[in-house]
Amino acid sequence: MYSEGMALIIPPGYGHVIHSLRWANDPEPMAITYGIKLGAGATPENANFFAGQLGSAFTTMQSSMHNVLTHTGVEVTLQIGPESNPPIVGVSAVTFTGGGNEAGVLPQNSSYLWHKRSSLGGRGGRGRMFFPAVPEGQSDNLGNLSASTIANMGAQLETWRQGIVDIVEIDGMAILHDSLGANAGLLPPLVTLLQVDPRIATQRRRLRR
């Protein structure tokens, strides 16, 4: 969560991606976000194309999505050219539902935690993403995920990460920084590894009374 005055920095040659998710019968949307580094030939006309391709790449994770979740679309914000240029927004309605896991599911404030790693050391070289809807039976009573869940999801994450690299005029997933943090002046490093945290994460604001 950002403090007042904080804003995400999208340097020239980079973009910000939002995958929108919906949990059945939950009125609040959920999102997975990350940065991308653009290729040298990226143009404003690529925005909707990128959104569609990024949505298609994320279908790699469909079999790990519980069927209470629906992926409802992708929004991409691109900063092409100098900072004085206005950002370009592309959208895509790539829609799909979780891959048929009908087991019970943990409450909405429980999620998988995915770590973004890069070749840059320190806090500026890492990030994280939350992936909701953890099925019952994949973790023990302390929240530790099973070894098979970690291995299978880890392999899917690498396929997804490489799928982003393979999109024409996208060099890969990147770690964006905020305007008031210690790493605000750094160029976003490329993500070289996505890891599944061995324990589930909790988000207290997701439970409403």
C-alpha positions in Angstrom: 0.0 0.0 0.0 1.4 3.4 -0.9 1.5 6.5 1.4 0.0 9.7 0.3 2.2 11.3 -2.4 3.6 8.0 -3.6 3.1 7.1 -7.2 4.4 4.3 -9.4 7.2 5.3 -11.8 6.9 4.1 -15.4 10.2 5.3 -17.1 10.4 5.7 -20.8 10.6 2.3 -22.5 8.6 0.5 -19.8 5.0 -0.4 -19.1 2.7 -1.3 -16.3 0.3 -4.3 -16.5 -2.9 -5.1 -14.6 -4.6 -8.5 -14.8 -8.1 -8.1 -13.4 -9.6 -11.0 -11.5 -13.1 -11.6 -10.1 -14.1 -14.0 -7.3 -17.6 -15.4 -7.8 -20.1 -13.4 -5.8 -17.5 -11.0 -4.4 -18.2 -7.4 -5.5 -14.6 -6.3 -5.1 -12.1 -6.8 -8.0 -8.7 -8.4 -7.5 -5.6 -7.7 -9.5 -2.1 -9.0 -10.4 0.3 -6.3 -11.4 3.9 -6.1 -12.8 6.1 -4.0 -15.1 7.4 -4.8 -18.6 10.4 -3.6 -20.5 9.5 -2.6 -24.0 11.5 -3.5 -27.1 13.2 -0.7 -29.2 10.5 -1.0 -31.9 7.5 -0.6 -29.6 5.0 2.0 -30.8 1.8 3.5 -29.3 -0.2 1.3 -31.8 1.1 -1.8 -30.0 -0.8 -1.1 -26.8 -3.9 -3.2 -27.4 -1.8 -5.9 -29.1 0.4 -6.1 -26.0 -2.7 -6.3 -23.7 -4.1 -9.2 -25.7 -0.8 -11.1 -25.9 -0.2 -10.6 -22.2 -3.6 -11.9 -21.5 -3.0 -15.0 -23.6 0.4 -15.6 -21.9 -1.3 -15.7 -18.5 -3.5 -18.6 -19.6 -0.5 -20.7 -18.6 -1.7 -20.2 -15.0 -5.3 -21.2 -15.7 -4.9 -24.8 -14.3 -3.7 -23.3 -11.0 -6.7 -20.9 -10.8 -9.5 -22.1 -8.6 -12.8 -22.1 -10.5 -14.2 -19.4 -8.2 -11.9 -17.0 -10.1 -12.4 -15.4 -13.5 -9.8 -13.5 -15.4 -11.7 -10.6 -16.8 -9.1 -8.6 -18.8 -5.8 -6.8 -19.1 -4.9 -3.1 -19.0 -1.5 -2.0 -20.1 0.0 1.5 -19.6 3.0 2.2 -21.8 5.5 5.1 -21.5 6.9 5.4 -25.0 9.4 8.1 -25.8 10.4 10.9 -23.4 8.6 11.4 -20.1 6.8 14.5 -21.6 4.9 12.1 -23.9 1.5 11.1 -22.4 1.2 7.4 -21.4 -0.6 5.1 -23.8 -3.3 2.7 -22.4 -4.2 -0.5 -24.1 -6.9 -3.0 -23.0 -7.9 -6.5 -23.8 -10.9 -8.6 -22.7 -9.1 -11.9 -22.6 -11.5 -13.8 -20.3 -11.2 -17.3 -18.8 -12.3 -19.1 -15.7 -10.2 -21.2 -13.3 -9.2 -24.6 -14.6 -11.8 -26.8 -12.9 -10.5 -27.1 -9.3 -13.7 -27.7 -7.4 -12.2 -28.3 -4.0 -13.2 -26.0 -1.1 -11.3 -22.7 -1.1 -9.7 -20.7 1.7 -11.2 -17.3 2.6 -10.6 -14.3 0.3 -7.8 -12.9 2.5 -5.6 -15.9 1.9 -3.5 -16.1 -1.3 -0.4 -17.5 -2.9 2.6 -15.2 -2.7 4.8 -15.0 -5.8 8.3 -13.4 -5.5 9.8 -11.5 -8.4 13.6 -11.9 -8.4 16.2 -10.1 -10.6 20.0 -9.9 -10.9 19.9 -6.7 -8.8 20.6 -7.1 -5.1 18.7 -5.5 -2.3 15.1 -4.4 -2.1 15.2 -2.6 -5.5 15.8 -6.0 -7.2 12.8 -7.8 -5.9 9.0 -7.6 -5.8 6.0 -9.7 -5.2 2.5 -10.5 -6.4 -0.5 -12.0 -4.7 -2.6 -14.8 -6.4 -5.9 -15.4 -4.7 -8.1 -18.5 -4.1 -6.0 -21.2 -2.4 -7.8 -24.6 -2.5 -8.2 -26.4 0.7 -5.8 -29.3 1.0 -2.9 -27.6 -0.6 -1.6 -26.3 2.7 -1.3 -27.6 6.3 -2.8 -26.0 9.4 0.2 -23.6 9.6 -0.2 -22.4 6.0 2.7 -24.3 4.6 2.1 -25.3 0.9 2.7 -28.9 -0.2 5.9 -29.7 -2.0 4.0 -30.7 -5.1 2.0 -27.5 -5.2 5.2 -25.4 -5.0 6.9 -27.5 -7.7 4.0 -27.5 -10.1 3.2 -23.8 -9.7 6.8 -22.9 -9.9 7.1 -24.6 -13.3 4.0 -22.8 -14.6 5.4 -19.4 -13.4 8.6 -20.0 -15.4 6.6 -20.8 -18.5 4.5 -17.6 -18.0 7.6 -15.5 -17.4 9.2 -16.9 -20.6 5.9 -16.4 -22.5 6.2 -12.6 -21.7 9.8 -12.6 -23.0 8.6 -14.2 -26.2 6.1 -11.5 -27.1 7.3 -9.3 -30.0 8.7 -6.0 -28.8 8.5 -6.9 -25.1 11.9 -7.7 -23.5 10.4 -9.2 -20.4 8.8 -8.7 -17.0 10.3 -5.8 -15.0 10.1 -4.6 -11.4 8.8 -1.0 -11.2 9.5 1.3 -8.3 7.6 4.1 -6.5 8.4 7.8 -6.6 9.4 8.2 -2.9 11.2 4.9 -2.3 15.0 4.4 -1.9 15.1 2.9 -5.4 13.1 5.7 -7.2 16.1 6.6 -9.4 16.9 3.1 -10.6 15.8 1.7 -14.0 13.5 -1.2 -13.4 15.4 -4.5 -13.5 14.2 -7.5 -15.5 12.7 -10.3 -13.6 14.9 -13.4 -14.0 13.0 -15.7 -11.7 9.4 -16.1 -10.2 9.2 -18.1 -7.0 6.3 -19.5 -5.0 6.5 -18.7 -1.3 6.3 -21.9 0.7 3.6 -20.4 2.9 0.3 -18.8 2.0 0.0 -15.0 2.5 -2.9 -13.1 4.1 -4.4 -9.8 3.2 -6.4 -8.4 6.1 -8.3 -5.9 4.1 -9.8 -8.7 1.9 -12.2 -9.9 4.6 -15.2 -7.6 5.1 -17.8 -7.6 7.9 
